[in-house]
Amino acid sequence: MKIFCLLLLFFTTLSFSINAQINVKPKSELKSQTLEKKEGGKYYSEYVVRTEKLKTFFHSGEIPVNFPKYDKYKTYDENKAIAKTWAKENKSLIKQEFWYKFED
């Protein structure tokens, strides 16, 4: 009976020591899977305006390849200004009903 108790105690201790050796990374080392919001929470993943909404601005129904993408290292207002400049230079691609959106 003593041997049984000693073996039980040994294996219990062994299992606790094995579980204690699991490596856990500190929270600071984990990569975030969410995108950081920029000024006013107006950060979109690809463009300054949501993709589906932006498509409706163009005659073709598609976003031109050279339309400026959102640069997360710039502020929302800087990205918006870049998009407005592009739109003014490419007005023929945009439906007339949306021209007012790109005016100052």
JOBELUR-V52853 format. One record per residue. RES is the residue in three letters. SS is DSSP state (a for helix, b for strand, c for the rest). Layout:
# JOBELUR-V52853
res=RES ss=SS
res=RES ss=SS
This chain:
# JOBELUR-V52853
res=MET ss=c
res=LYS ss=a
res=ILE ss=a
res=PHE ss=a
res=CYS ss=a
res=LEU ss=a
res=LEU ss=a
res=LEU ss=a
res=LEU ss=a
res=PHE ss=a
res=PHE ss=a
res=THR ss=a
res=THR ss=a
res=LEU ss=a
res=SER ss=a
res=PHE ss=a
res=SER ss=a
res=ILE ss=a
res=ASN ss=a
res=ALA ss=a
res=GLN ss=c
res=ILE ss=c
res=ASN ss=c
res=VAL ss=c
res=LYS ss=c
res=PRO ss=c
res=LYS ss=a
res=SER ss=a
res=GLU ss=a
res=LEU ss=c
res=LYS ss=c
res=SER ss=c
res=GLN ss=c
res=THR ss=c
res=LEU ss=c
res=GLU ss=c
res=LYS ss=c
res=LYS ss=c
res=GLU ss=a
res=GLY ss=a
res=GLY ss=a
res=LYS ss=c
res=TYR ss=c
res=TYR ss=c
res=SER ss=c
res=GLU ss=c
res=TYR ss=c
res=VAL ss=c
res=VAL ss=c
res=ARG ss=c
res=THR ss=a
res=GLU ss=a
res=LYS ss=a
res=LEU ss=a
res=LYS ss=a
res=THR ss=c
res=PHE ss=c
res=PHE ss=b
res=HIS ss=c
res=SER ss=c
res=GLY ss=c
res=GLU ss=c
res=ILE ss=c
res=PRO ss=c
res=VAL ss=c
res=ASN ss=c
res=PHE ss=c
res=PRO ss=c
res=LYS ss=c
res=TYR ss=c
res=ASP ss=c
res=LYS ss=c
res=TYR ss=c
res=LYS ss=c
res=THR ss=c
res=TYR ss=a
res=ASP ss=a
res=GLU ss=a
res=ASN ss=a
res=LYS ss=a
res=ALA ss=a
res=ILE ss=a
res=ALA ss=a
res=LYS ss=a
res=THR ss=a
res=TRP ss=a
res=ALA ss=a
res=LYS ss=a
res=GLU ss=a
res=ASN ss=c
res=LYS ss=a
res=SER ss=a
res=LEU ss=a
res=ILE ss=b
res=LYS ss=c
res=GLN ss=a
res=GLU ss=a
res=PHE ss=a
res=TRP ss=a
res=TYR ss=a
res=LYS ss=a
res=PHE ss=a
res=GLU ss=c
res=ASP ss=c
